[in-house]
Amino acid sequence: MVRIVDIREVTRPIASPIRNAYIDFSKMTTSLVAVVTDVVRDGRRVVGYGFNSNGRYGQGGLIRERFAPRLLEAPPESLLDADGGNLDPNRVWAAMMANEKPGGHGERSVAVGTLDMAVWDAVAKIADKPLFRLLAEHHGVVAEPCVFVYAAGGYYHPGKDLAALRAEMRSYLDRGYTVVKMKIGGASIDEDQRRIEAVLAELGHHGHARLAVDANGRFDLETAIAYAKMLRRYDLFWYEEPGDPLDYRLQTALAEFYPGAMAVGENLFSHQDARNLIRYGGLRPDRDWLQFDCTLSYGLSEYLRTLKMLHEAGWSWRRCIPHGGHQMSLAIAAGLGLGGSENYPDLFQPYGGFPDGVRVEAGQVTLPELPGIGFEGKSDLHAVMRELAE
């Protein structure tokens, strides 16, 4: 019988002197967890790993004091699948959420999502399959290991002028990306327009490359509309999160002023909040994008409920491009046919990026056939993970 024998957590810095329109990252942290099982492969215990996405701080206290103890105290058989040969992520999730009231989808969703990532990693390793193939099999679809990725960057940084911003974006294009993203809303609208036009001028030298912009929820309705009127003169990939993530009225009103694609959802942390966005946010399923991040929103087990809701509401899963820039989102995109995944080529390392040797070609990456999520293929990340596990 498969058992979870230990759960370990460490909160580590991923600090950087960058900022977006709302926060700086000078004190940013992430929680790294290892879920140790009694299953042995090649002389080593199978360990599932997880961590939370950037932009939300590590949740070591909640993990160590509330959620990990529930898993370790649960009867081992209550966490297993019907055959008893593997962990059942949904049963594990239910054990973590025992004695939790509904609502309040804030910090606890990050703690649960971090552990959930590690559980899915362990489950796929025990099955000796890449997670993306396991997901495809469970849902009766064909896995698509070739996934669209875009490069997220363009942060505000002390001393970063337009030449430096152009050089950053050029470096992404030189590495094979066809879509790049930059921050707006942390400067005046006139300065942001100059920054946008500088990047677009750079992209003009690289064929059909596109630019997305991200306001990180900074604007009230009046400012969001002012930016929309400025932005609509450009052929942008999307206009991201203009206002507070729970201000569905703002999002609805903005569609009247911005005919192009908008992207939202990275700061909604439950399938109930995602459902309210779809019901009341005025989004357009023919052009807008959804960025729900499973590691911030109770994990893949909850994300699957969000995807079910989207299907019932008439949305294609192709409109989902998850936030986070990590291999978990990549695996979900490849296994379930999402529209792609975010990536941070130079930031938040070693947690972001791809396994060693994976290269971006024409805006896409091909996932290697590694068991689990594939962390073992990224040497700098795996070294940190093994240090925690051993």
Protein Blocks (a to p, Z undefined) as FASTA:
>chain_A
ZZdfbdcdddddfbdfbdcfkbccklgccdddddddfbdeehiacdddddddehiacfkl
mmmmmmmmmmmmpcfklmpcfkopaccfklmmmmmmgoiaeejiakkmmmmmmmmmmmmm
mmmmmnopafklmmmmmnopacdfbccddddehiacehiafklmmmmmmmmmmnopabdc
ddehjacfklmmmmmmmmmmmmmmnojaccdddekhmacfklmmmmmmmmmmpccfbdch
kbafklmmlmmmmmmmmmbdcdehjlccbfklmmmmmmmnopafklpccfbdfklnopjk
lmmmmmmmmmmnopafklpccehjpaklmmmmmmnopabdcddfkgoiakgccdehiace
ehiacddddehjhlmmmmklmmmmmmmmZZ
